[in-house]
Amino acid sequence: MLVLVVGCSTSKPGEKTASPLPSTVQGTVPKEQTATVPSQYKGGDPAAGKTIFTGVGGCKSCHTLKDAGATGTVGPNLYQAKPPLSLAVTRVTKGQGAMPKFKGVLSDKQIADVTAYVVTASGGKLNG
């Protein structure tokens, strides 16, 4: 009977690491990038944004968001997604997938308001 063992290690956790070990580390670890929100979309009014979400924006027909009584299933469930402001602004202004872009359809103030509402109502980050 022939037994062949391939790729097994006899080392145990905590034992010495194989040589050669690096003596220096070159370069740096990249810093986390923070998303920026254009100034015209900061400081929106969530109360006004709720009116846009449930009315002229048509968001309610595609998205789920408890606070708005919205149960759409075409787009993401915003209550679960909890998007940061930067992502909400990007999606509303540029669209993605089935979501159309609303830049040029809604004013900058309306975009600021509806994104502030979505982030606030979903529990996302207004500073992110």
C-alpha positions in Angstrom: 0.0 0.0 0.0 1.4 3.4 -1.0 0.3 6.6 0.8 1.3 9.9 -0.8 0.9 13.1 1.1 1.3 16.3 -0.9 1.2 19.8 0.3 1.0 19.0 4.0 2.8 21.3 6.5 4.4 20.1 9.6 4.5 23.6 11.1 2.2 24.5 13.9 0.6 27.9 14.6 3.1 30.1 16.5 6.1 28.4 15.1 8.8 30.3 13.2 8.0 31.7 9.8 10.0 30.5 6.8 13.0 32.5 5.8 14.0 34.9 4.3 11.9 37.5 6.2 11.7 41.0 4.8 14.0 43.5 6.6 12.2 46.6 5.6 8.8 47.6 4.3 8.7 49.9 1.3 5.9 52.3 0.4 2.8 53.2 2.4 -0.6 51.9 2.9 -3.1 54.0 1.0 -5.4 56.1 3.1 -9.2 55.6 3.0 -10.7 57.9 0.5 -13.6 59.9 1.7 -16.4 60.7 -0.8 -17.2 64.3 -1.3 -20.6 65.9 -1.8 -20.7 69.0 -4.0 -21.7 72.0 -1.9 -25.0 72.6 -3.8 -26.3 69.2 -2.5 -25.3 69.7 1.2 -27.8 71.0 3.8 -31.0 69.8 2.1 -34.3 69.9 3.9 -35.5 66.4 4.7 -39.1 67.5 5.2 -39.2 69.1 1.7 -37.4 66.0 0.4 -40.1 63.7 1.7 -42.6 65.6 -0.5 -40.4 65.1 -3.5 -39.8 61.4 -2.7 -43.5 60.7 -2.5 -44.6 63.0 -5.2 -42.8 64.7 -8.2 -39.7 62.5 -7.9 -41.6 59.3 -8.3 -39.1 57.6 -6.0 -41.9 55.8 -4.1 -42.9 53.7 -7.0 -39.5 52.0 -7.3 -38.0 52.1 -3.8 -38.9 50.8 -0.4 -38.6 53.3 2.5 -40.7 52.8 5.6 -41.0 56.5 6.5 -42.5 57.3 3.1 -44.8 54.2 3.1 -43.0 53.2 -0.1 -42.9 49.5 -1.0 -41.4 49.6 -4.6 -39.3 46.7 -5.6 -37.5 47.9 -8.8 -34.8 49.8 -6.9 -33.0 49.0 -3.7 -34.7 49.0 -0.3 -33.4 52.3 1.0 -34.2 51.5 4.6 -31.9 48.5 4.4 -29.2 50.1 2.2 -28.9 53.2 4.5 -26.9 55.1 1.8 -24.5 57.9 2.8 -25.2 61.3 1.3 -22.4 61.0 -1.3 -23.9 57.8 -2.8 -27.5 59.2 -2.7 -26.4 62.3 -4.5 -24.5 60.3 -7.1 -27.4 58.0 -7.8 -30.0 60.8 -8.0 -27.9 63.0 -10.2 -26.3 60.4 -12.5 -28.7 57.4 -12.2 -27.5 53.8 -12.5 -29.1 50.7 -13.9 -32.9 51.1 -14.1 -32.7 54.4 -12.2 -32.7 57.5 -14.5 -30.6 60.5 -13.8 -32.5 63.4 -12.2 -30.0 66.2 -12.8 -31.8 68.6 -15.1 -35.1 67.1 -14.1 -35.0 68.2 -10.5 -33.4 71.4 -9.4 -30.2 71.3 -7.3 -32.3 72.3 -4.3 -34.8 69.5 -4.9 -31.9 67.0 -5.2 -30.4 68.3 -2.0 -33.7 67.9 -0.2 -34.6 64.5 -1.5 -31.2 63.0 -0.8 -31.2 64.6 2.7 -34.6 62.9 3.2 -33.5 59.5 2.0 -30.3 59.5 4.1 -32.1 60.8 7.2 -35.1 58.5 6.9 -33.0 55.4 6.2 -30.4 56.1 8.9 -27.5 56.7 6.5 -24.7 59.1 7.0 -25.3 62.8 6.2 -21.6 63.5 6.4 -20.5 60.7 4.1 
